[in-house]
Structure formats: C-alpha cells, structure tokens
Amino acid sequence: MSMSFRERYLKGKEFQEYVKDLFALSGYFEGQIYSTGVSVETNHYEKLRKSGKHSYTSPDIFIANKWIEKTPVVEFRFGVACGRRDKIFNSYGMPSVTIPTYQRKQYEEISRMKKLEIYFAFGKKIGSMFAIGITPLREPDSIIYLKDASTGNRRALDIYYIENLWSWKRFIEHRIEKGDEEPSYENLEKLKVPWLGDYPIYL
C-alpha cells in the first residue's frame, strides 16, 4: 500500500531533523544550521503546480558561513539535500540509492547560480537512529530508465552505489579538510553514526 503525502512528508522530515541535530552534535553552532520545511498541512503540490515546478529545488539544510557585515545578506557555506531510503535499491547486484535525474540537474543549476556546495544525504531508519551515506553533488554511478506508474512515461533515475557513499564521519572529516573549524574529531568518535553500507536491505 502506498503512503499518503502526509506520511511520506513526516518520514522525510524525521530524517531531515536527525541530520540537522547531527550537525549540532558534530560541533556546528546552532545558529549556523538552517533547516527548510513548513507545515505538513501546506498544499505543496498546488504551490509547485502554480510555479511550474515538479519538486522543490532548495537543499533541506544549509550551514551558514558568516554574517556579511553592513548588509542583511547571510552567506551559506554548503547545503544538504536529504533523502530517506528505508529500503535499498538493487542495481545488478549493487546496493544503491536513487534520485530522479531531473532533481540532480536542478541542484547542479542551483550550485552554479548560487556558488554553493551541495551534498546528498541518504538515510535508513535503524532502531532510534539512521544509517547514513553521503555524496557530494556529482554525476551518478549509473542511470536507469523506468516507466512512471502515474504518467506512463519513461523516467530517468540516477543511481549511486552505496559503496561509493561516505559515512557521516568521513563527510565531517572532509568538511574539516575544507577548512570548517567548528566540528571536532572528538565529537565524531562519540557519535558513532552507522554507515548505510552496513545495512543493505533490498527492495
């Protein structure tokens, strides 16, 4: 049985909030962490239709870099698009996660226009935690074409092999290497966030 929009929204929101909290626990200051999202009661589909869009194109979480002096502008360091994947896709024997190709292309355009680094974070619920895999915005490992059940049209899906996704620890280490001063290796050792690759349950 397919989930209602409300159910899917709440499941996705739960993972987004979890990732937001992980940034704080990893050392980022609370005031730097901006999470998008509005009330579940909002008519999202109608708003998207009126704007001529298929999906939201903004990352779910932003990390603010600094306040730019003498202007009301806030500069963002990077953004994270969150995707909950409680069941893992099997691509010819390779545990994988997918996103619609058009969404990746939309994020590429945002990244170019805003000069913003963007990452994809995928999560699978494990007890009270999420196993996580992260990748920078990049070309997929593969692309498949499936028939859309609602439209009957072929739909392109980007495939990212889980073995090529970073763990949360590796992601934060990457951000430290990029110059982020807030997170610490000590916090990472305490967190012990599960890696998505250790939980390959297929569709």
Secondary structure, DSSP 8 states (H G I E B T S, - for coil): ----HHHHHHHHHHHHHHHHHHHHHHT--GGGEEE----TTS-HHHHHHHHT-SS--S-SEEEEEEE-TTSS-EEEEEEEEEEE-SSBEEETTEEEEEEEHHHHHHHHHHHHHHT-EEEEEEEEEETTEEEEEEEES---SEEEEEE-TTT--EEEEEEEEGGGSB-HHHHHHHHHHTT--S--HHHHHHH---BGGG---B-
